[in-house]
Amino acid sequence: WVAKFDQNLNAVWASHAGTVQDDDACEDIEVHAATNEVYIIGETNATSSSYFGTSITKNGIGGTSTDIAVAKLNTANGNWIDANVVGSTGQDLGYSIYWRGGGLVAVGIFSGTITFGSQQMQAIGSFDLWMADITTGLGFVNASQAGGTGGIAQPFAVVHQNGVDYVAGTVQGTVNFDTNQVMSSSNGQDTTTFVASRSGVNNQWDWITTASGYHQVRGLDINPSGVLLVSGSFATVSWTGTGGSLAQSGSATFGTVTLPSTYFDPFHATMDSSGNWISADGGAGDFNDNGVAGMWAPTGEIIGVGTFGAGGPTNIGSTYTITLGSGSAIGNGNAFTDQNYQIYQNIGYYIWSLKADSDSDGTPDVDDNCPNQFNPSQSDIDSDGLGDECDPDADQDGLLNEEDNCPNGPEVNWDPSDNSINRDQDGCKDSTEDTDDDADGVDDFADLCDDIGDKMGWISNSVRDHDSDGCHDAEEDDDDDNDAIPDTVDDCPRGWFNWSASTSTDHDTDGCADDGEDDDDDNDGMNDYDLNDLELDQCPKGDLGWTSNPTTDRDGDGCRDEGEDTDDDGDTILDVDDNCTPDGDGDWTSALPNDHDVDGCRDATEDDDDDNDGVLDSADSCPTGMTGWISSPLLDVDGDGCMDSDEDNDNDNDGVLNDADSCAGGETGWFASNDLDADGDGCKDSTEDTDDDADGVEDEFDVCPETPLGEAVDNVGCGYNTQQDNDQDGIYDISDACLNSPSSADRILYETLVSEANGLIHQWGTNIDVSGCWLGELDRDNDNRKNYLDQCPDSPSNAIVDEFGCSVAEYDWDKDGVLGDLALEPDVCPNTSSEEIRTNFTSFGSVDAIGCWSGDGDQDSDSILAYLDICPGTELGLEVNDVDQDLMGCADNQLDFDNDNIMNDADVCPDTPTNTEVQSEGERMGCTLEQRLALGDFDAQMEAYGLFVGLGAIVIIALLGAIGFFLLKSDDNIGSIPPMPLDLASPMQTAVPVHAPPGFTPSQPAYVADYTGLPGGGHYDQGYDGSTIYIAPDATQWKMNADGSFNRI
């Protein structure tokens, strides 16, 4: 969001832009009042849509991937004017933006590959710093980067002045700013302050300067004098092999200034425009204190802003202090509690006005030796405490600056009236300061007569000093024309002056200037010119100490052959270009017919490389071909001496002419053949050709890379005639004996067959054999049913089988291991109990030879199978229990529920309490005395109370008997034993369900979990949508789902 406030902080307007993502941010803002525009920079997750009032396209992909976003608004109404987004497919950020005259400059970081306008950059490390100019139309130009594989430069702010961009931030590890490489302190482990500049020359970085310590940079400003102000925090981190920890006490160094710290402390440091630290000052507190921003005030003061006291006391009433220069700030207990009683730590804030610097020279007034005059160097050569810029006698020599020809020394505190050290009394000490000790108008460095005792009181001129060497001609000078030739041996002693005899001006050192005075400058016996002023000597200032003759000057041109003559043999080919000089053939002139490459060597007798292409004639296929080139892999791929572009029709010498060679400039040293170049296109299959069989499908994606030439192929590169594999079993159709082998998924699904007819297990595996067949799709019993669909895959030869592939003799519905359940023989008991039941009741033995198990018998004919019958000896005809598992097959005369030795069928009181005496005969068998009394038994009354009590209570007994009758009925109901639910079969049916033949169930479900629930005897087919369909014998169809289940359709 962006908002405008008036001077009273009332909102004028506000604008925002956002996406569904949470990664949109505005990092910096620049207001340009001259154009009534506001510029912002940050990052966004926007996609191609109307955003910032204009359509933009985002390059980042998902998650935290963001792009650099710049946008422009109207300061009057807050309307979005324009926007632009730049980014890679990774995370890219914009941090700071600054007006730079006619446009802007911005900084941030990027990852991967990014394009700024026409410049594409690849990040060196995981993230690189970027700096770029931004036009008022929001275009990115003139981009620069900095990064390293083991480090990162994190920018924070950018400023600009006088055509130079400056950026400040932190660097960790080793980072390259073009040719400037820096590494943060602590061997690259710290994050350290850096400042870098670029002045626009090829977008290159000019310099980079760092500090030392562990830093956070939070501000950058520049004053009109070009002094930079960097603000932030510093500390010291103790690094170990597993990481770092914040040290309680530490320090940071900015140039020559070292500041101490306690945990984190704020700093505000200045730097000149050449990258030299000028000053640094920091706060000091006992907790974490941080510099947040800094700026230059118009008065030259530094205004610093920050926080202090983080991590300090939180209880109300406690205090914490930060020292800022000569002052301090005190904070109170810095915590507050929200409505949920959650305690939050607060921090103190400070605004610090650092020492004033009225002249903006980077030195505070209290420390400035010239507080009102710009004096960044603070020079005070006489050390009197008053800077040279404002000291009336800077060198303290007794002469005021305006009378002193050397007011700024460097000599100080000396006596200029002493003639021995100041001969001309000009305030400049002769030995170190005065450039003209004798004041003759000739500086000492050129004055040959400036020693003590030399002539004083005269001024050099052309009459007194012909050569202006500071020596009076008549009295001091023995070389008046100062040509380094003494007058006594000078052929021109007062000739040309203001020149010095040397090899360039007086080649033969005769004292006469070559240019105008000397007729034979090199004294070789040949005048420079003849009487008609025509040049005779082609080397007028040539070698000395020799005389021109046929031996030394073969062509008589005045140039000594050894060292001077550029064409000793006169064949028109300069010696430097002449490969046959001076001992080559003579009496000839180089021309194209006899010197094809114009190298000064006659082709017929001297030259073994006539066209000078680096290939000897004996190996050159074009010996007199084009000239002016040298054979190289770039120009002559096969090195045959014929230039590829104009002479060679088979550049790589592979036997395929260029016109038919798709790799005309490809590999050499091989010859095209069917083995090396299958499609004959001139490209070596193993290294050059991406489509060896020329079928239009790249080798990388070609399933059949050796398709016969010209054969039509499908979209994966397999020939329709020789390479198709429709059933995708890995065997081409032309060699496949089973063209419709089931899919891999079906082979896995039907790898194992558990026969529904007899329980036998058959393994088909999943592999396809060399003939293209799967074992499961064969028919090994030749009954016209594939093995994996045949419930009896080993039926006898010529046996009559049903739709499930089974003969009558092969069924074993009860899975007792005896076949023939559907035949009369040999299984007499086709419904034998399951193997699980037989295993649980081993006392009945195993199945006998005729398929019967004794546990399925019923010896007492009570309709309860022997393995279930608890009472196997029940009398014939009695009703037995067929519900309760523990009572199964038992009649009442075999049970005694109350354990009173009276069987249930004779027990009048079947719920007698345990261990009580009961009547063993009579009408009340199985009843206790109390139960008999309750039943109104007269004998019991007599036995218990006597005759009279009994007679007296007959009425009461009668009433009690009635009540007891009802209670007894109620107790009978309460005391009855409820039947326990069992999973066993009833006596009227076998314990194991009888299996019906597959496919003949009375009703079919609409869904089965897997193929085992399908009706047997069907077959599989493919649906119109490619799905697998099972067709049952009754023509119902089942569609296979992805999880292997089936739905009836």
Summary of the structure (lengths in Angstrom):
residues: 1049
radius of gyration: 57.9
end to end distance: 59.2
largest distance: 196.5
contacts: 3260
relative contact order: 0.02
helix: 10%
strand: 24%
